[in-house]
């Protein structure tokens, strides 16, 4: 949570929460506070959630579609 708060304070526009790196409070904070993109929680192709190595390109495309007003919320 401290890292997320620091990132927000520094103006970081987006975050990726690797499986095991957050709790429900951290995920809720990230999804609420990082409007450009916050990836984390259930989903992805792995059994533990979104993984940057496995799902990175797919998540990036989804965020780009969302920014353009189409489907793609992750």
C-alpha positions in Angstrom: 0.0 0.0 0.0 2.8 2.4 0.8 4.4 1.9 -2.6 1.0 2.5 -4.3 0.5 5.7 -2.3 4.0 6.9 -3.1 3.5 6.2 -6.8 0.3 8.1 -6.8 1.9 11.0 -5.0 4.7 11.1 -7.7 2.2 11.2 -10.5 2.7 7.6 -11.8 -0.1 7.2 -14.3 -0.5 3.4 -14.2 0.4 0.4 -12.2 0.6 -3.4 -12.6 0.0 -5.5 -9.6 1.7 -8.9 -9.9 0.0 -11.9 -8.2 0.9 -12.0 -4.5 2.0 -8.3 -4.4 -1.2 -6.8 -3.1 -4.2 -7.4 -0.8 -7.8 -6.3 -1.4 -7.2 -2.8 0.0 -4.3 -2.3 -2.4 -6.2 -3.5 -5.4 -9.2 -1.3 -4.6 -6.9 1.7 -4.1 -5.1 1.0 -7.4 -8.3 0.6 -9.4 -9.7 3.8 -7.9 -6.7 6.0 -8.0 -4.8 5.1 -11.2 -7.3 6.1 -13.9 -5.0 5.5 -16.8 -4.6 1.9 -16.0 -4.4 -0.5 -13.1 -3.9 -4.2 -13.8 -4.4 -6.7 -11.1 -6.7 -9.1 -9.4 -8.6 -12.0 -11.1 -8.0 -12.5 -14.7 -5.2 -13.3 -17.1 -4.2 -16.7 -18.4 -2.4 -17.8 -15.3 -4.1 -19.4 -12.3 -2.9 -16.7 -9.9 -4.1 -13.6 -11.8 -2.6 -11.2 -14.3 1.1 -11.7 -14.9 3.2 -9.1 -16.8 5.2 -11.8 -18.5 2.2 -13.9 -19.6 -0.5 -11.2 -20.1 1.5 -8.0 -20.7 0.8 -7.5 -24.4 -2.9 -8.5 -24.0 -3.4 -6.1 -21.1 -1.7 -3.3 -23.0 -4.0 -3.8 -26.0 -7.1 -3.8 -23.7 -6.0 -0.5 -22.1 -5.4 1.1 -25.5 -8.9 0.0 -26.6 -10.4 1.4 -23.5 -8.7 4.8 -24.0 -10.1 4.9 -27.5 -13.6 4.4 -26.1 -14.1 0.7 -27.0 -14.2 -2.5 -25.2 -11.2 -3.5 -23.1 -11.7 -2.8 -19.4 -9.4 -5.1 -17.5 
